[in-house]
Every structure is written in C-alpha cells, then in structure tokens.
Amino acid sequence: MRSSCVLLAALLALAAYYVYIPLPGAVSDPWKLMLLDATFRGAQQVSNLIHTLGLSHHLIALNFIIVSFGKKSASSSPKVKVTDTDFDGVEVRVFEGSPKPDEQLRRSVVYIHGGGWALASAKISYYDELCTSMAEELNAVIVSIEYRLVPQVHFPEQIYDVIRATRYFLQPEVLDKYKVDPGRVAVSGDSAGGNLAAALGQQFTYIASLKNKLKLQALIYPVLQALDFNTPSYQQNANTPILPRHVMVKYWVDYFQGNYDFVQAMIVNNHTSLDVEKAAALRARLNWTSLLPPSIKKSYKPVMQTTGDARITQEIPQLLDAASSPLIADEEVLQDLPKTYILTCEHDVLRDDGILYAKRLESAGVNVTLDHFEDGFHGCMIFTSWPTNFSVGIRTRNSYIKWLDQNL
C-alpha cells in the first residue's frame, strides 16, 4: 500500500512538473491554459517521435491527431444550413444563416482558418462552431476555405487556393445562388489564416476586376512578417503558450520548405542583419522603435546584427516577399485596402505584427479598428466550448462578431 502511494505521488509530481509553466498573472484562466499547452506539447512530441522513426512527416502526424479528435461533419440546424462543396477545385464549407426578414440579400464573410499553414481544418469543431455562430448571429453566409496544407504544398500555393476560392465565390451568378449582397462581402482569418486573408486583400488590389470587391478585412492575431523575430512581443512572449517563438519560426521555415538549420540564426535576426542588402530597404517598414507606443515597447531593445548569415535569404528569398509578409507591402498597396479590424492579444508573439500593421494602414489612410485584449493569448478566440472554454475566448469572439455586425 505504501509503495503504491509513493508511486502515485511520484506520478502526480511528474505530471505537475510537465504541466506547470510560469505564466503572467494577467493571462486568462492560467491553469486551464497550462493544461491546454501541455496537451498540445504532448501531441507535438508524439508527432516528432513518429517523424524520427520515419513513419510520417511530423506535421502530417500532428494534424492527424488534431483532426481526429475534432473533425465534425457538415451538420445543419434550423437556423444555419451547412454544406461541403468546392469552389473552382478548392474545398469549402458553406454556412448559410437565415436572412433578416427585411433583407432579401445576405452579407458574407470568407473565413480562412489558422494553424501555421500546416494544421487544423475548416471541418474541425473549433472552426465549425465559430462559423456557425457567425452565420447565425450575422444572418450571413460564411465560406470557410479548406486550403491545402504544408507539407503537401508550400508557399505560395496556400495563397493561390484562397484567391481561387474567393474569386469563384465573387462571381455574380455564385453570389446570386447564395443570395449574397455583392457590396457586403468581407475576408477574415486567424493566425496564419489572418496572414492569408491579408495577402488575399493585397493581391486583389492588383486585379482591376477584383479591386474594391471586399468591403472589410478582419484579421485575428495575424502573422504578418518574418523579418524581425525580436519585436517586443516576440521578446516578451518567447516561451508563452501556445505559440512560443521557436515554434513560430519553424512554421515559417516549413511554409517555405527551408532548412531547419537556419532556425536558431533566424531567432536572433541573422537573416536580416545589416549586411543583408535586400532587407535594408524593408527594415523601415517595421521600425517598431518609432511605430509602437511606449506602453508596448516597454524597455525592450531592437536586436540587429551587424553581420549575419546571407545564405538564409539566398536560400529562402520568400522571407522578404510581401506576399508572405503583408506588413512590408508598399504603401501604394496598403492605401487601396478596405476598412480593417485587427484583434491582438497581449500574451502572443504576434501581438506587434498586428499593431504595426494597424499603424501602417492608418498612415496609408485606411480606417482601422485595433481591438487589444490584455489577458488574451494566441489562439484564444476559438476556445469557447467546454473543456477548452476560456473567458477571453468568449469575449474576443463576441467583440469580433459585434464589429462585423456593425460594419458589414
């Protein structure tokens, strides 16, 4: 009996050691976040083991775990019709909310899910529930795009998928089929989906037939640049769940089918050092020392290497491409973008990407709403249902849908 108690105590101690990580006191539901993070870390470690054994790519294994536990079939309700179809060869899940009694045509949001360009799905419960709520509360048609993922495809194929599906949807005959008002269509996405939504918005400015076709863009804790992994939020939240800095850098490398040997050098900005000429012209576009307010900069200092590793941008030139990093786009492109909503979270490495983009858009004359949550963490908006229901998840979702309701 005594040995059993000792063993149980040891196991509980090991479990507590694995789960516990120091978190800022202001973060929402800290113990629940620790459990969520431990679960995700465990899945990552299992997928890495599978990769090491040569059984599967670690991202395929990790996404299999995620989708297996959360996939949801297209299930309609009295208020929302849900169907799976494809738009020009790209899979989509369409959520049709009931039209308002006084409106023949409905508004619409093209939604792009997050997951580091490699994980998740429009068909998992988190995004199915989000889009169902949007369709019901906005009396709208939500088109959730099931774009292809890394490692099946790499940049820029994900962008091509979302552009192809959105262009198909914006055809007059398709909008008419879904009874959508062509003047009330928005694009939106979270995390890597926010990146793709921002890229799509910018790409549309180059196409005369699609310019001004989107009324709004709504970006949820978007990833917007790969030049500086030492902004104040990257420094402050380097080890904060559920997106530590080293994990975000690896997502970028995977997106570009790059070499993992570059990860540590990229973390200290060796890829955009002063001797990398291609980066010099772009650096001013994310000069956070002048663009961020003191409350955000705090006492953090820029990390800028005099001499770095020129091989990184030579082998991965996509790092300096505005199609992958919308934050570094020309101002002439930014000024043609629609009214914008950007949601940021304090405990997120990507916080400053969103804030900097808001500042650049404002300077270009775009109407921007920056919605910041002091107790928020990366990914929180999709966590609204038991057992992963967070107070800040519910508040961010409500705030996001309220803004869409008032502006779309």
VENFEN-V324153 format. One record per pair of residues at least 6 apart in sequence whose ideal C-beta (glycine too) atoms are under 7 Angstrom apart, sorted by the first residue. I is the first residue (numbers start at 1). J is the second residue. Records with the same first field share a line. If there is no record, write none. Layout:
I=J  J
//
This chain:
18=38
19=34  35  38
20=34
21=34  37  241
23=30  33  34
24=347
26=374  375
27=33  347  375  377
28=375  376  377  380  390  391  392
29=390  391
32=390
33=241  377
36=242  388
37=241  242
40=242
43=62  65
44=62
46=65
47=58  61  62  65
48=58
50=56  58  61
51=57  58  61
57=151
59=118  119  150  151  254
60=151
62=119
63=118  119  149
66=119  120  124
67=121  124
70=124  125  126
71=123  124
72=123  124  125  128
74=82  83  84  93
75=82
76=82
79=97  98  136
80=95  96  97  132  135  136
81=96
82=93  95
83=94
84=93
85=92  94
86=92
87=165  168  169
88=164  165  168
90=145  147  161  164  165
91=146
92=143  144  145  146  165
93=122  123  144  146
94=141  143
95=131  132  135  141  142
96=135  141  178
97=106  135  136  138  139  140  141
98=139
99=106  139  179
100=139
105=179  180  181
106=139  140  141  179  180  181
107=138  140  181  184  408
108=140  141  143  180  184  185
109=134  140  142  186  188  404
110=143  145  166  169  187
111=131  142  143  144  188  189
112=145  162  189  193  196  197
113=120  121  122  127  144  189  190  193
114=120  189  190  191  192  193  194
115=191  192
116=192  251
117=149  150  158  192  251  255
118=149  150  251  254
120=127
121=146
122=144  145  146
123=146
126=382
127=144  382
129=385
130=382  397
131=142  144
133=401
134=140  142  401
135=141  142
137=401  405
138=401  404  405
141=178  180
143=169
145=161  162  165
147=158  161  162
148=157  158  161
150=254  255
151=254
154=255  256  257
155=255  256  318  324
156=323
158=196
159=196  199  200  323
162=196  200
163=200  203
166=187  200
167=210
168=174
170=185  210  213
172=182
175=182
183=215
184=215  408
185=213  214  215
186=214  215  216  217  218  404  408
187=197  200  201  214  217
188=197  217  218
189=196  197  219  220
190=220  221  381
191=221  222  223  378  379
192=223
194=219  220  221  222  223
195=222  223  224  326
197=217  219
198=217  219  222  224  326
199=323  326
201=214  217  337  338
202=326  329  333  337
204=210  211  213  214
205=211  333  336  337
211=336
214=338
215=338  408
216=338  339  341  407  408
217=337  338  340
218=341  400  404
219=342  354
220=343  381  400
221=343  344  345  348  350  354  378
222=350  353  354
223=350  353
224=325  326  327  353  357
225=286  325  327  328  353
226=252  319  324  325
227=272  279  282  286  325  328
228=269  272  286
229=245  249  266  267  269
230=269  302  303
231=288  352
232=288  292  296  297  298  300  352
233=348  349  350  351  352
234=245  349
235=300
237=347  348  349
238=244  245
240=347  377
241=377
242=377  378  379
243=348  349  378
245=267  349
246=263  267
248=349
249=263  266  267
250=263
253=260  262  263
256=316  318
258=315  316
259=315
262=312
265=271  309  312
266=312
268=303  305
269=303  304  305
270=305  308  309  312
271=308  309  312  313  319
272=279  283
273=305  306  307  308
274=304  305  306
275=307  308  310
276=308  310  313
278=313  320
279=313  320
282=320  328
285=327  328  360
286=327  328  356
288=297  352  356
289=297  302
291=356  359
292=352  355
296=352  355
313=319  320
318=324
322=328  329
327=353  356  357  360
331=364
334=360  361  364  366
335=364  365  366
337=361  366
339=367  407
340=361  366  368
341=369  371  403
342=354  357  358  368  370  371
343=371  396  400
344=351  354  355  370  372
345=351  373  376  377  378  380
346=373  374  375  376
347=376  377
348=376  377  378
350=378
355=370
358=368  370
361=368
362=368
369=403
371=399
373=392  395  396
375=392
376=392  396
380=390  392  393  396
381=393  396  397  400
383=389  390  393
384=393  394  397
//
